[in-house]
Amino acid sequence: MSYEQASMSLVNPLTVIGFVDIAKQLGCKTIIHTAAASSLGRMVNRFLPTEKINVINIVRRQEQADLLTQEGAKYILNSSDQDFEAKLTNLIKEFNVKLAFDAIGGQSTGQLLKLMPKGSTAYVYGSLSKQKTTEVDTIDLLYSDKTVKGFFLPNWLETKGIMKLIPTMYRLRKLLKN
């Protein structure tokens, strides 16, 4: 195993398992995921479909979209495209998407939440933008029952027993070889 694989062999798989757990608890069949061409994002794309969960991938550059296409991702949107919001809105409506995992933070979180329907949740698990989460509409929070939550792996693991995670970790480990 390379150093790169070793460094990602615990945190990323457990994070993916956390995403699956949350999606299943909320009854979500489709999620939105930002920074989708990252190592974690690529793992999300390999594993969530095996759990019957669709992934709407958001990337910033065409090369990233091409990479995900080559790897078999189905739904890929480039946030740099002029029609990005329209395309995302259409997919959100088509799949009734109420769950997003956002590694960007900043404006991204507010933008996602704004486009999602009543009762939606955006989990922020990174701050690639290095900005405070902004533009979350208070009206959406009050009247549309939308929420913003943080996902920090150690906190999530505290709510789970490690023994319950072992079978899923074994299945997910196979993805590291790819």
C-alpha atoms as a printed R data frame, in Angstrom:
    type eleno elety resid chain resno       x      y       z
1   ATOM     1    CA   MET     A     1   0.000  0.000   0.000
2   ATOM     2    CA   SER     A     2   1.380  3.423  -0.887
3   ATOM     3    CA   TYR     A     3   1.777  6.163   1.726
4   ATOM     4    CA   GLU     A     4  -1.064  8.022   0.057
5   ATOM     5    CA   GLN     A     5  -3.375  5.013   0.316
6   ATOM     6    CA   ALA     A     6  -2.346  4.402   3.912
7   ATOM     7    CA   SER     A     7  -3.066  8.000   4.878
8   ATOM     8    CA   MET     A     8  -6.581  7.710   3.458
9   ATOM     9    CA   SER     A     9  -7.321  4.183   4.619
10  ATOM    10    CA   LEU     A    10  -9.045  5.140   7.844
11  ATOM    11    CA   VAL     A    11 -10.451  8.671   7.802
12  ATOM    12    CA   ASN     A    12 -11.902  8.650   4.275
13  ATOM    13    CA   PRO     A    13 -13.581  5.222   4.503
14  ATOM    14    CA   LEU     A    14 -15.080  6.052   7.879
15  ATOM    15    CA   THR     A    15 -16.307  9.390   6.541
16  ATOM    16    CA   VAL     A    16 -17.986  7.634   3.611
17  ATOM    17    CA   ILE     A    17 -19.600  5.196   6.044
18  ATOM    18    CA   GLY     A    18 -20.811  8.199   8.054
19  ATOM    19    CA   PHE     A    19 -22.370  9.736   4.953
20  ATOM    20    CA   VAL     A    20 -24.160  6.467   4.163
21  ATOM    21    CA   ASP     A    21 -25.376  6.150   7.751
22  ATOM    22    CA   ILE     A    22 -26.800  9.677   7.743
23  ATOM    23    CA   ALA     A    23 -28.426  9.235   4.323
24  ATOM    24    CA   LYS     A    24 -30.066  5.988   5.407
25  ATOM    25    CA   GLN     A    25 -31.248  7.446   8.721
26  ATOM    26    CA   LEU     A    26 -32.898 10.290   6.821
27  ATOM    27    CA   GLY     A    27 -34.305  7.973   4.135
28  ATOM    28    CA   CYS     A    28 -32.401  9.745   1.356
29  ATOM    29    CA   LYS     A    29 -31.953  8.008  -1.975
30  ATOM    30    CA   THR     A    30 -29.837 10.808  -3.471
31  ATOM    31    CA   ILE     A    31 -27.251 13.175  -1.991
32  ATOM    32    CA   ILE     A    32 -25.305 16.172  -3.235
33  ATOM    33    CA   HIS     A    33 -21.542 16.096  -2.705
34  ATOM    34    CA   THR     A    34 -19.132 18.987  -3.293
35  ATOM    35    CA   ALA     A    35 -15.406 18.628  -3.993
36  ATOM    36    CA   ALA     A    36 -16.449 15.435  -5.715
37  ATOM    37    CA   ALA     A    37 -13.160 14.824  -7.556
38  ATOM    38    CA   SER     A    38 -11.206 14.602  -4.295
39  ATOM    39    CA   SER     A    39 -10.013 11.225  -3.028
40  ATOM    40    CA   LEU     A    40 -12.951 11.161  -0.627
41  ATOM    41    CA   GLY     A    41 -15.365 12.191  -3.380
42  ATOM    42    CA   ARG     A    42 -14.151  9.434  -5.657
43  ATOM    43    CA   MET     A    43 -14.620  6.933  -2.831
44  ATOM    44    CA   VAL     A    44 -18.153  8.288  -2.280
45  ATOM    45    CA   ASN     A    45 -18.850  7.621  -5.969
46  ATOM    46    CA   ARG     A    46 -17.640  4.051  -5.785
47  ATOM    47    CA   PHE     A    47 -19.437  3.129  -2.562
48  ATOM    48    CA   LEU     A    48 -22.748  4.974  -2.312
49  ATOM    49    CA   PRO     A    49 -24.223  3.447  -5.484
50  ATOM    50    CA   THR     A    50 -23.582 -0.016  -3.967
51  ATOM    51    CA   GLU     A    51 -25.812  1.171  -1.114
52  ATOM    52    CA   LYS     A    52 -28.476  2.283  -3.630
53  ATOM    53    CA   ILE     A    53 -27.775  5.980  -3.031
54  ATOM    54    CA   ASN     A    54 -27.342  8.310  -6.019
55  ATOM    55    CA   VAL     A    55 -24.682 11.005  -5.889
56  ATOM    56    CA   ILE     A    56 -24.939 14.407  -7.525
57  ATOM    57    CA   ASN     A    57 -21.299 15.402  -7.856
58  ATOM    58    CA   ILE     A    58 -20.218 19.020  -7.879
59  ATOM    59    CA   VAL     A    59 -16.773 19.935  -9.221
60  ATOM    60    CA   ARG     A    60 -15.136 23.235 -10.232
61  ATOM    61    CA   ARG     A    61 -13.271 22.311 -13.417
62  ATOM    62    CA   GLN     A    62 -13.965 20.335 -16.588
63  ATOM    63    CA   GLU     A    63 -10.930 18.064 -16.013
64  ATOM    64    CA   GLN     A    64 -12.512 16.988 -12.729
65  ATOM    65    CA   ALA     A    65 -15.826 16.285 -14.446
66  ATOM    66    CA   ASP     A    66 -13.989 14.250 -17.104
67  ATOM    67    CA   LEU     A    67 -12.209 12.217 -14.427
68  ATOM    68    CA   LEU     A    68 -15.482 11.375 -12.665
69  ATOM    69    CA   THR     A    69 -17.105 10.493 -15.986
70  ATOM    70    CA   GLN     A    70 -14.254  8.065 -16.741
71  ATOM    71    CA   GLU     A    71 -14.767  6.505 -13.319
72  ATOM    72    CA   GLY     A    72 -18.469  5.941 -13.981
73  ATOM    73    CA   ALA     A    73 -20.108  8.740 -11.999
74  ATOM    74    CA   LYS     A    74 -23.620  9.432 -13.271
75  ATOM    75    CA   TYR     A    75 -24.514 12.964 -12.225
76  ATOM    76    CA   ILE     A    76 -21.746 15.541 -12.492
77  ATOM    77    CA   LEU     A    77 -22.137 19.303 -12.415
78  ATOM    78    CA   ASN     A    78 -19.433 21.916 -12.895
79  ATOM    79    CA   SER     A    79 -20.058 24.864 -10.553
80  ATOM    80    CA   SER     A    80 -18.173 27.100 -13.020
81  ATOM    81    CA   ASP     A    81 -20.774 26.563 -15.752
82  ATOM    82    CA   GLN     A    82 -23.226 29.425 -16.348
83  ATOM    83    CA   ASP     A    83 -26.207 27.073 -16.123
84  ATOM    84    CA   PHE     A    84 -24.957 25.310 -12.970
85  ATOM    85    CA   GLU     A    85 -27.782 26.436 -10.682
86  ATOM    86    CA   ALA     A    86 -30.455 25.575 -13.256
87  ATOM    87    CA   LYS     A    87 -29.014 22.085 -13.780
88  ATOM    88    CA   LEU     A    88 -28.664 21.513 -10.041
89  ATOM    89    CA   THR     A    89 -32.213 22.726  -9.424
90  ATOM    90    CA   ASN     A    90 -33.518 20.270 -12.037
91  ATOM    91    CA   LEU     A    91 -31.682 17.326 -10.464
92  ATOM    92    CA   ILE     A    92 -32.817 18.334  -6.975
93  ATOM    93    CA   LYS     A    93 -36.429 18.380  -8.175
94  ATOM    94    CA   GLU     A    94 -36.081 15.139 -10.153
95  ATOM    95    CA   PHE     A    95 -34.696 13.208  -7.177
96  ATOM    96    CA   ASN     A    96 -36.246 15.258  -4.330
97  ATOM    97    CA   VAL     A    97 -32.771 15.762  -2.861
98  ATOM    98    CA   LYS     A    98 -32.846 16.822   0.778
99  ATOM    99    CA   LEU     A    99 -29.279 16.060   1.836
100 ATOM   100    CA   ALA     A   100 -25.953 17.628   0.895
101 ATOM   101    CA   PHE     A   101 -22.409 17.074   2.120
102 ATOM   102    CA   ASP     A   102 -20.354 20.206   1.562
103 ATOM   103    CA   ALA     A   103 -16.560 20.283   1.792
104 ATOM   104    CA   ILE     A   104 -16.382 23.856   0.501
105 ATOM   105    CA   GLY     A   105 -18.245 25.905   3.110
106 ATOM   106    CA   GLY     A   106 -18.531 29.637   2.582
107 ATOM   107    CA   GLN     A   107 -21.114 30.594  -0.043
108 ATOM   108    CA   SER     A   108 -21.470 26.996  -1.222
109 ATOM   109    CA   THR     A   109 -23.491 25.895   1.789
110 ATOM   110    CA   GLY     A   110 -26.025 28.706   1.472
111 ATOM   111    CA   GLN     A   111 -26.333 28.147  -2.267
112 ATOM   112    CA   LEU     A   112 -27.039 24.443  -1.829
113 ATOM   113    CA   LEU     A   113 -29.546 24.970   0.950
114 ATOM   114    CA   LYS     A   114 -31.354 27.680  -1.023
115 ATOM   115    CA   LEU     A   115 -31.947 25.292  -3.938
116 ATOM   116    CA   MET     A   116 -33.072 22.301  -1.869
117 ATOM   117    CA   PRO     A   117 -36.696 21.711  -0.788
118 ATOM   118    CA   LYS     A   118 -38.368 22.110   2.580
119 ATOM   119    CA   GLY     A   119 -36.891 19.883   5.285
120 ATOM   120    CA   SER     A   120 -33.419 19.717   3.725
121 ATOM   121    CA   THR     A   121 -30.103 19.477   5.552
122 ATOM   122    CA   ALA     A   122 -26.639 20.558   4.463
123 ATOM   123    CA   TYR     A   123 -23.762 18.941   6.353
124 ATOM   124    CA   VAL     A   124 -20.557 20.967   6.262
125 ATOM   125    CA   TYR     A   125 -17.494 18.762   6.693
126 ATOM   126    CA   GLY     A   126 -14.781 21.008   5.311
127 ATOM   127    CA   SER     A   127 -13.807 24.594   4.709
128 ATOM   128    CA   LEU     A   128 -11.970 24.568   1.390
129 ATOM   129    CA   SER     A   129 -13.217 28.092   0.690
130 ATOM   130    CA   LYS     A   130 -11.580 29.255   3.937
131 ATOM   131    CA   GLN     A   131 -14.623 31.488   4.429
132 ATOM   132    CA   LYS     A   132 -17.389 31.529   6.975
133 ATOM   133    CA   THR     A   133 -20.583 29.849   5.868
134 ATOM   134    CA   THR     A   134 -22.656 32.672   4.477
135 ATOM   135    CA   GLU     A   135 -25.865 33.391   2.648
136 ATOM   136    CA   VAL     A   136 -27.899 30.853   4.585
137 ATOM   137    CA   ASP     A   137 -31.371 32.334   4.354
138 ATOM   138    CA   THR     A   138 -32.933 32.742   7.793
139 ATOM   139    CA   ILE     A   139 -36.377 32.470   6.198
140 ATOM   140    CA   ASP     A   140 -35.427 28.997   4.869
141 ATOM   141    CA   LEU     A   141 -34.367 27.957   8.356
142 ATOM   142    CA   LEU     A   142 -37.536 29.291   9.961
143 ATOM   143    CA   TYR     A   143 -40.258 28.500   7.455
144 ATOM   144    CA   SER     A   144 -38.826 25.682   5.368
145 ATOM   145    CA   ASP     A   145 -37.333 23.674   8.239
146 ATOM   146    CA   LYS     A   146 -33.903 23.587   6.586
147 ATOM   147    CA   THR     A   147 -30.815 22.931   8.690
148 ATOM   148    CA   VAL     A   148 -27.052 23.307   8.508
149 ATOM   149    CA   LYS     A   149 -25.035 20.823  10.539
150 ATOM   150    CA   GLY     A   150 -21.404 20.009  10.933
151 ATOM   151    CA   PHE     A   151 -19.943 16.572  10.272
152 ATOM   152    CA   PHE     A   152 -16.763 15.875  12.226
153 ATOM   153    CA   LEU     A   153 -15.736 12.221  12.101
154 ATOM   154    CA   PRO     A   154 -14.702 11.828  15.775
155 ATOM   155    CA   ASN     A   155 -18.066 13.241  16.899
156 ATOM   156    CA   TRP     A   156 -19.964 10.880  14.597
157 ATOM   157    CA   LEU     A   157 -17.885  7.898  15.740
158 ATOM   158    CA   GLU     A   158 -18.814  8.661  19.353
159 ATOM   159    CA   THR     A   159 -22.430  7.913  18.453
160 ATOM   160    CA   LYS     A   160 -21.574  4.534  16.879
161 ATOM   161    CA   GLY     A   161 -20.052  1.349  18.170
162 ATOM   162    CA   ILE     A   162 -16.941  0.409  16.218
163 ATOM   163    CA   MET     A   163 -18.085 -3.223  16.130
164 ATOM   164    CA   LYS     A   164 -21.143 -2.196  14.117
165 ATOM   165    CA   LEU     A   165 -18.883 -0.534  11.547
166 ATOM   166    CA   ILE     A   166 -16.515 -3.453  10.900
167 ATOM   167    CA   PRO     A   167 -18.622 -5.255   8.232
168 ATOM   168    CA   THR     A   168 -19.084 -2.049   6.263
169 ATOM   169    CA   MET     A   169 -15.403 -1.153   6.641
170 ATOM   170    CA   TYR     A   170 -14.466 -4.549   5.213
171 ATOM   171    CA   ARG     A   171 -16.628 -3.957   2.112
172 ATOM   172    CA   LEU     A   172 -15.321 -0.437   1.735
173 ATOM   173    CA   ARG     A   173 -11.703 -1.548   2.087
174 ATOM   174    CA   LYS     A   174 -11.970 -3.259  -1.286
175 ATOM   175    CA   LEU     A   175 -12.405  0.176  -2.848
176 ATOM   176    CA   LEU     A   176  -8.937  1.234  -1.715
177 ATOM   177    CA   LYS     A   177  -7.411 -1.119  -4.261
178 ATOM   178    CA   ASN     A   178  -8.930  0.908  -7.115
